[in-house]
Amino acid sequence: MAENTIGIVVPQTEATIRSESSKYNEGTKQKQLIIEEVNCAENWYPITEAFKAGRARDLADEPRVDKTPCFVLGSGASLDDTIPKMKGWQGGIVCSTSQALTLMYHGIEPTHLVCLDPFSMWEEIEGVDWSKTRTKLVLHPGVMPDVVKKWPNEMLLYIQNNGHPDSFYETTMKRQYTWRDGPVRSPTFHYYIRTSVTIFACSPPIQMFIADKLGYGTIFLAGMNWSEYKGKRRSTEYRIEDGKWAEHPNPYIDKGDAVISNNGRKTTIIHLYYKKNFISAWRLSHQMIYNTDEQGILTEVPYTSILKVMAKKGLNYPTQSHAMIDRISERYLASVGAFVVVTDQGIAFIETNNPLVDLKVFMDGLLRQYKCDKCPATAMSNDDKDHTGDKCSICKNGDMVRTLKIDVEGNMDRFNKLLAFLRARETAV
């Protein structure tokens, strides 16, 4: 809750909340990294043995499906309404350990079960004979060891990409999972796991990315409310206890931390953080997605009813252009203080409350980075002059070139238009 100038307590809203990703990400790193490092070491033998036996492979080595439609599931309360209507679905179903048993309770077999959270344990999916299903486990080596040891079916492996090429995942973890041949003192090393998948705070974005890498086409979201729905906090969970299915409801309990979303629903700061990350992931991937949750806070994603999806078998939905996705996602991100900087090497997400100053400084800083065109040398300029063509001070032969190219003027023009749109919308309200 927030307090205004006359001392009256007023609810926080989606428009006023500014979740800082850097703080969340650093907190997650401090909490999880050592666990993932230990899990990675303990999982080495069973994972490499599974590779040798042909039961495990790199995600990129899995045969791709041909643009088959796919469901990506979250644990929002509307999933209680959606899952029973999914029976007979012939496309993909990419879920996490949170929804797997509930799907099986309803007689629906997921095609892919994704493990991202290193705290996900076997007990979350225990009780079903997974060997009688065709479900494949998609995981990274840092997940809990009991999941790796007990999973009976095929496994598809990936490495987490947190945006830092010098991270544990991209360096030590990749090197751990190699096999070698050749002379003892100068062997050739081969990666078991080559594919990196970008992570965005919660599981749905990586499920969406994995669906894309597997070749799936249109993505349909279900259980992505990220808000209260019909008096529930999240979907009802089903687990097997003493050999029988047990129901675990999740009623909404007001803890005094409610935030009012743009469409008037009760949500929380962490769920707004997840929403921001999901929309950032959509901007990055440009995947064609439709939301089947009629009531929730993810109103930026085009809606379609679950009954229509089933009737059409997920086919023949209107194409979503990259320009449309950029427009929708960037307007929302700007409204919560996040901006997309476009370079010739990709995009960067920058959070700031002073965009017209901070974003210019950020881009100017990127333009100060140089590399040699002949050797691995890199350098940082002390000024904003263009030093392209300066001789390399290391090898003396190469010319220095900018590490990346940025249309600063074009980016700034886009930011100004976004801010003008937001001001006009506020004035209209």
C-alpha positions as CSV (number, residue, x, y, z in Angstrom):
1,M,0.0,0.0,0.0
2,A,1.1,3.6,-0.6
3,E,0.3,6.8,1.3
4,N,-0.6,10.0,-0.5
5,T,0.1,13.6,0.6
6,I,-2.9,13.9,3.0
7,G,-2.1,10.7,4.8
8,I,-4.8,8.4,3.2
9,V,-3.6,4.9,2.4
10,V,-4.3,4.1,-1.3
11,P,-3.7,0.8,-3.1
12,Q,-0.6,0.5,-5.3
13,T,-1.4,0.0,-9.0
14,E,0.3,-1.6,-12.0
15,A,0.9,1.9,-13.4
16,T,2.9,3.0,-10.2
17,I,4.9,-0.2,-9.5
18,R,8.5,-0.3,-10.7
19,S,10.0,-3.8,-10.1
20,E,13.7,-3.7,-10.5
21,S,14.9,-6.7,-12.4
22,S,18.5,-6.3,-11.3
23,K,17.6,-6.7,-7.7
24,Y,15.4,-9.7,-8.3
25,N,18.0,-11.3,-10.5
26,E,20.8,-10.7,-8.0
27,G,18.7,-12.2,-5.2
28,T,17.9,-15.2,-7.3
29,K,21.6,-15.7,-8.1
30,Q,22.7,-15.5,-4.5
31,K,20.0,-18.0,-3.5
32,Q,20.3,-20.5,-6.3
33,L,23.8,-20.6,-7.8
34,I,25.5,-22.7,-5.3
35,I,22.6,-25.2,-5.4
36,E,22.9,-25.4,-9.1
37,E,26.6,-25.9,-9.0
38,V,26.3,-28.8,-6.5
39,N,23.4,-30.3,-8.5
40,C,25.4,-30.0,-11.7
41,A,28.2,-32.0,-10.1
42,E,25.9,-34.7,-8.7
43,N,24.0,-35.0,-12.0
44,W,27.1,-35.5,-14.1
45,Y,27.2,-39.3,-14.1
46,P,23.5,-40.1,-14.7
47,I,23.2,-37.4,-17.4
48,T,26.4,-38.5,-19.3
49,E,25.3,-42.2,-19.0
50,A,21.9,-41.3,-20.4
51,F,23.7,-39.6,-23.4
52,K,25.8,-42.7,-24.0
53,A,22.7,-44.9,-23.9
54,G,20.8,-42.6,-26.4
55,R,18.2,-41.6,-23.8
56,A,19.4,-38.0,-23.6
57,R,20.3,-35.5,-26.3
58,D,20.9,-31.9,-26.8
59,L,17.7,-29.9,-27.3
60,A,18.8,-29.0,-30.9
61,D,19.2,-32.7,-31.8
62,E,15.6,-33.4,-31.1
63,P,13.7,-33.8,-34.5
64,R,11.6,-30.7,-35.0
65,V,7.8,-30.8,-35.4
66,D,6.3,-29.0,-38.3
67,K,4.7,-25.8,-36.8
68,T,2.2,-27.8,-34.8
69,P,0.2,-25.7,-32.4
70,C,1.1,-25.9,-28.8
71,F,-0.2,-25.0,-25.3
72,V,2.2,-23.4,-22.8
73,L,0.8,-23.7,-19.3
74,G,1.1,-21.6,-16.1
75,S,-0.5,-22.3,-12.7
76,G,-3.1,-19.5,-12.8
77,A,-6.5,-20.2,-11.3
78,S,-8.2,-20.3,-14.7
79,L,-6.4,-23.5,-15.5
80,D,-9.1,-25.2,-13.5
81,D,-11.6,-24.2,-16.2
82,T,-9.2,-24.8,-19.1
83,I,-7.7,-28.2,-18.5
84,P,-11.0,-30.2,-18.7
85,K,-11.6,-28.6,-22.1
86,M,-8.2,-29.6,-23.5
87,K,-9.1,-33.3,-23.8
88,G,-8.5,-34.6,-27.3
89,W,-5.9,-31.9,-28.0
90,Q,-3.5,-33.2,-30.7
91,G,-0.8,-30.5,-30.5
92,G,2.0,-30.0,-28.1
93,I,1.6,-29.3,-24.4
94,V,4.6,-27.8,-22.7
95,C,4.2,-27.6,-18.9
96,S,6.3,-27.4,-15.8
97,T,6.4,-29.7,-12.7
98,S,3.7,-27.5,-11.2
99,Q,1.0,-28.7,-13.7
100,A,2.2,-32.1,-14.7
101,L,0.3,-34.3,-12.2
102,T,-2.9,-32.1,-12.6
103,L,-2.8,-32.8,-16.3
104,M,-2.5,-36.5,-15.7
105,Y,-5.3,-36.4,-13.2
106,H,-7.5,-35.1,-16.0
107,G,-6.2,-37.8,-18.4
108,I,-4.1,-35.4,-20.5
109,E,-0.5,-36.3,-21.2
110,P,1.9,-33.5,-21.7
111,T,4.4,-33.8,-24.6
112,H,7.2,-31.9,-22.8
113,L,7.8,-31.3,-19.1
114,V,10.2,-28.4,-18.5
115,C,12.4,-28.1,-15.4
116,L,13.9,-24.7,-14.8
117,D,13.7,-24.2,-11.1
118,P,16.6,-26.0,-9.3
119,F,14.2,-26.5,-6.4
120,S,11.8,-28.6,-8.4
121,M,11.8,-32.1,-6.9
122,W,10.7,-35.5,-7.9
123,E,7.9,-35.5,-5.3
124,E,6.1,-32.8,-7.4
125,I,5.6,-35.4,-10.2
126,E,5.7,-38.6,-8.2
127,G,2.9,-41.2,-8.3
128,V,2.4,-41.5,-12.1
129,D,4.2,-44.2,-14.1
130,W,5.8,-41.9,-16.5
131,S,7.4,-44.8,-18.4
132,K,4.0,-45.5,-19.8
133,T,3.8,-42.0,-21.3
134,R,5.5,-40.4,-24.2
135,T,6.4,-37.3,-22.2
136,K,9.9,-36.0,-22.5
137,L,11.8,-34.1,-19.8
138,V,13.4,-30.9,-20.8
139,L,16.0,-29.8,-18.3
140,H,19.4,-28.2,-17.5
141,P,22.1,-30.0,-15.4
142,G,21.4,-27.8,-12.4
143,V,18.0,-29.3,-11.5
144,M,17.5,-31.5,-8.4
145,P,19.3,-34.8,-8.7
146,D,16.3,-37.0,-7.8
147,V,14.5,-35.8,-10.9
148,V,17.4,-36.9,-13.1
149,K,17.9,-40.2,-11.4
150,K,14.2,-41.2,-11.4
151,W,13.0,-39.9,-14.8
152,P,12.4,-43.0,-17.0
153,N,11.9,-41.5,-20.4
154,E,14.0,-39.4,-22.8
155,M,15.6,-36.2,-21.7
156,L,16.4,-33.1,-23.7
157,L,19.1,-30.9,-22.3
158,Y,19.8,-27.2,-22.5
159,I,22.1,-24.6,-20.8
160,Q,20.6,-21.5,-19.2
161,N,21.5,-18.2,-20.8
162,N,21.3,-15.3,-18.3
163,G,22.8,-12.8,-20.7
164,H,26.3,-13.1,-19.3
165,P,28.8,-15.0,-21.5
166,D,31.1,-15.4,-18.6
167,S,28.5,-17.0,-16.3
168,F,28.9,-20.4,-14.6
169,Y,26.3,-21.8,-17.1
170,E,28.1,-20.7,-20.2
171,T,31.6,-21.6,-19.0
172,T,32.1,-24.2,-16.3
173,M,28.8,-26.1,-16.8
174,K,29.3,-26.4,-20.5
175,R,32.9,-27.7,-20.0
176,Q,31.8,-30.2,-17.3
177,Y,29.4,-31.8,-19.8
178,T,31.9,-32.8,-22.5
179,W,33.5,-35.9,-23.9
180,R,37.0,-36.1,-25.3
181,D,39.0,-38.1,-27.7
182,G,42.6,-37.9,-29.1
183,P,45.9,-37.7,-27.2
184,V,45.9,-37.5,-23.4
185,R,47.7,-34.2,-23.3
186,S,46.0,-32.6,-26.2
187,P,42.5,-34.1,-26.6
188,T,39.6,-32.7,-28.5
189,F,36.6,-31.9,-26.4
190,H,33.0,-32.2,-27.6
191,Y,30.0,-30.6,-25.8
192,Y,27.2,-32.9,-24.8
193,I,25.0,-29.8,-24.3
194,R,25.4,-27.0,-26.8
195,T,22.0,-25.2,-26.8
196,S,21.5,-22.1,-24.6
197,V,18.0,-20.9,-23.8
198,T,17.4,-17.4,-22.5
199,I,15.8,-17.3,-19.0
200,F,13.3,-14.6,-17.9
201,A,12.6,-14.9,-14.2
202,C,9.8,-17.5,-14.4
203,S,9.0,-20.7,-16.2
204,P,6.5,-19.7,-18.9
205,P,9.0,-17.7,-21.0
206,I,11.5,-20.6,-21.2
207,Q,8.6,-23.0,-22.0
208,M,7.7,-20.7,-24.9
209,F,11.3,-20.6,-26.1
210,I,11.7,-24.3,-25.9
211,A,8.4,-24.8,-27.8
212,D,9.9,-22.7,-30.6
213,K,13.2,-24.6,-30.6
214,L,11.2,-27.8,-30.9
215,G,9.5,-26.5,-34.0
216,Y,6.0,-25.7,-32.6
217,G,4.0,-23.0,-34.3
218,T,1.2,-20.9,-32.7
219,I,1.4,-20.8,-28.9
220,F,-1.7,-20.8,-26.8
221,L,-1.4,-19.7,-23.2
222,A,-3.4,-21.1,-20.3
223,G,-3.1,-20.5,-16.6
224,M,-1.4,-17.1,-17.1
225,N,-3.8,-15.1,-14.9
226,W,-1.1,-13.7,-12.5
227,S,-4.1,-12.5,-10.5
228,E,-7.0,-13.5,-8.3
229,Y,-9.6,-15.4,-10.2
230,K,-13.0,-16.8,-8.8
231,G,-11.7,-16.5,-5.3
232,K,-8.6,-18.5,-6.0
233,R,-4.9,-17.6,-5.9
234,R,-3.8,-20.3,-8.4
235,S,-5.1,-23.5,-9.9
236,T,-6.1,-26.5,-7.9
237,E,-3.3,-29.1,-7.7
238,Y,-3.8,-32.8,-7.8
239,R,-1.2,-35.2,-6.3
240,I,-1.1,-38.9,-5.5
241,E,-1.2,-39.6,-1.8
242,D,-1.4,-43.1,-0.3
243,G,-2.1,-44.4,-3.8
244,K,-5.1,-42.1,-4.4
245,W,-5.6,-38.7,-6.0
246,A,-5.8,-35.9,-3.5
247,E,-7.1,-32.4,-4.3
248,H,-5.2,-29.3,-3.1
249,P,-7.2,-26.1,-3.7
250,N,-5.4,-22.7,-3.6
251,P,-7.9,-20.1,-2.3
252,Y,-7.2,-16.4,-2.5
253,I,-6.2,-15.0,0.9
254,D,-5.8,-11.3,1.2
255,K,-2.4,-10.7,2.8
256,G,-2.6,-7.0,2.5
257,D,-0.1,-6.9,-0.4
258,A,-2.6,-6.6,-3.2
259,V,-1.8,-4.4,-6.2
260,I,-4.5,-3.3,-8.6
261,S,-3.8,-4.2,-12.2
262,N,-4.5,-2.0,-15.2
263,N,-7.8,-3.9,-15.7
264,G,-8.8,-3.7,-12.1
265,R,-7.8,-7.1,-10.8
266,K,-6.0,-8.0,-7.6
267,T,-2.4,-9.0,-8.2
268,T,1.0,-8.8,-6.5
269,I,4.3,-7.1,-7.2
270,I,6.0,-10.5,-8.0
271,H,3.3,-11.3,-10.5
272,L,3.7,-7.9,-12.2
273,Y,7.4,-8.7,-12.3
274,Y,6.6,-12.0,-14.0
275,K,4.3,-10.3,-16.5
276,K,7.0,-7.7,-17.4
277,N,9.4,-10.5,-18.0
278,F,6.9,-12.5,-20.1
279,I,6.2,-9.5,-22.3
280,S,10.0,-8.9,-22.6
281,A,10.4,-12.5,-23.7
282,W,7.6,-12.1,-26.3
283,R,9.4,-9.0,-27.6
284,L,12.6,-11.0,-27.9
285,S,11.2,-14.1,-29.6
286,H,8.5,-12.6,-31.8
287,Q,6.5,-15.8,-31.4
288,M,2.9,-15.9,-32.4
289,I,0.9,-16.3,-29.1
290,Y,-2.7,-16.2,-28.1
291,N,-4.0,-16.0,-24.5
292,T,-7.0,-18.3,-23.6
293,D,-7.4,-16.8,-20.1
294,E,-10.5,-14.7,-20.3
295,Q,-9.8,-13.1,-16.9
296,G,-6.3,-12.1,-15.9
297,I,-3.8,-9.3,-16.2
298,L,-2.1,-10.4,-19.4
299,T,-4.5,-8.4,-21.6
300,E,-1.8,-7.2,-23.9
301,V,-1.6,-10.6,-25.6
302,P,-4.5,-11.2,-28.1
303,Y,-7.3,-13.3,-26.6
304,T,-9.0,-16.4,-28.0
305,S,-11.4,-18.7,-26.2
306,I,-10.3,-22.3,-25.3
307,L,-13.4,-23.6,-27.1
308,K,-12.4,-21.9,-30.3
309,V,-8.9,-23.2,-30.1
310,M,-10.2,-26.8,-29.7
311,A,-12.7,-26.4,-32.5
312,K,-10.1,-25.0,-34.9
313,K,-7.4,-27.5,-33.6
314,G,-5.2,-24.4,-33.1
315,L,-5.0,-23.8,-36.8
316,N,-5.6,-20.9,-39.2
317,Y,-5.1,-18.1,-36.6
318,P,-4.3,-14.6,-37.9
319,T,-0.5,-14.0,-38.2
320,Q,1.0,-11.5,-35.7
321,S,3.6,-9.3,-37.4
322,H,6.8,-8.4,-35.7
323,A,5.8,-4.8,-35.9
324,M,2.6,-5.5,-34.0
325,I,4.4,-7.4,-31.3
326,D,7.0,-4.6,-31.0
327,R,4.3,-2.0,-30.7
328,I,2.2,-3.8,-28.1
329,S,5.2,-5.0,-26.0
330,E,7.2,-1.8,-26.0
331,R,4.2,0.3,-25.1
332,Y,3.6,-1.8,-22.0
333,L,7.2,-2.1,-21.1
334,A,7.6,1.7,-21.3
335,S,4.6,2.1,-19.1
336,V,6.5,0.3,-16.3
337,G,9.8,1.9,-16.9
338,A,11.4,-0.6,-19.2
339,F,12.8,0.2,-22.6
340,V,14.1,-1.8,-25.6
341,V,17.4,-0.7,-27.1
342,V,17.9,-2.1,-30.6
343,T,21.5,-2.7,-31.9
344,D,22.8,-4.7,-34.9
345,Q,23.7,-7.5,-32.4
346,G,20.2,-7.8,-30.9
347,I,18.2,-6.0,-28.2
348,A,18.8,-4.9,-24.6
349,F,16.2,-4.3,-21.9
350,I,17.0,-1.2,-19.8
351,E,15.0,-0.1,-16.8
352,T,15.0,3.6,-15.9
353,N,12.8,6.4,-14.5
354,N,14.8,9.0,-16.6
355,P,14.8,7.4,-20.1
356,L,15.7,10.4,-22.3
357,V,18.9,10.9,-20.3
358,D,19.8,7.4,-19.2
359,L,19.2,5.6,-22.4
360,K,21.3,8.1,-24.4
361,V,24.2,7.6,-21.9
362,F,23.8,3.8,-22.1
363,M,24.0,3.8,-25.9
364,D,26.9,6.2,-26.0
365,G,28.7,3.8,-23.6
366,L,28.1,0.9,-26.0
367,L,29.5,2.9,-28.9
368,R,32.8,3.4,-26.9
369,Q,33.5,-0.3,-27.1
370,Y,35.9,-1.4,-29.8
371,K,37.6,-4.6,-31.0
372,C,40.5,-5.3,-33.3
373,D,39.6,-6.7,-36.7
374,K,42.8,-8.9,-36.8
375,C,43.4,-10.1,-33.2
376,P,41.2,-10.7,-30.0
377,A,42.1,-7.3,-28.5
378,T,39.3,-5.1,-27.2
379,A,39.4,-1.5,-25.9
380,M,37.2,1.2,-24.3
381,S,37.4,4.7,-25.6
382,N,37.7,7.6,-23.2
383,D,35.6,9.9,-25.4
384,D,32.6,9.9,-27.8
385,K,34.7,10.3,-31.0
386,D,34.6,7.6,-33.6
387,H,37.9,5.7,-33.4
388,T,37.1,3.3,-36.2
389,G,40.3,2.7,-38.2
390,D,42.7,3.5,-35.3
391,K,45.6,1.0,-35.3
392,C,45.4,-1.8,-32.7
393,S,47.9,-1.1,-29.8
394,I,48.3,-4.8,-29.2
395,C,49.0,-6.5,-32.6
396,K,49.9,-3.2,-34.4
397,N,48.4,-4.5,-37.7
398,G,44.7,-4.5,-37.2
399,D,42.2,-1.7,-37.3
400,M,39.9,-1.0,-34.4
401,V,36.1,-1.3,-35.2
402,R,33.1,-0.7,-33.0
403,T,31.9,-3.9,-31.2
404,L,28.4,-3.2,-32.3
405,K,26.4,-0.6,-34.3
406,I,23.5,1.4,-32.8
407,D,21.2,3.9,-34.5
408,V,21.2,6.3,-31.5
409,E,19.0,8.8,-33.2
410,G,16.5,6.1,-34.4
411,N,16.3,4.6,-30.9
412,M,15.8,8.0,-29.2
413,D,13.0,8.9,-31.7
414,R,11.2,5.6,-30.9
415,F,11.6,6.4,-27.1
416,N,10.1,9.9,-27.6
417,K,7.2,8.5,-29.5
418,L,6.5,5.9,-26.8
419,L,6.6,8.5,-24.0
420,A,4.3,10.8,-26.1
421,F,1.8,7.9,-26.5
422,L,1.8,7.2,-22.8
423,R,1.3,10.9,-22.0
424,A,-1.6,11.1,-24.4
425,R,-3.2,8.0,-22.9
426,E,-2.9,9.4,-19.4
427,T,-4.5,12.7,-20.6
428,A,-7.4,10.8,-22.2
429,V,-8.1,8.9,-19.0
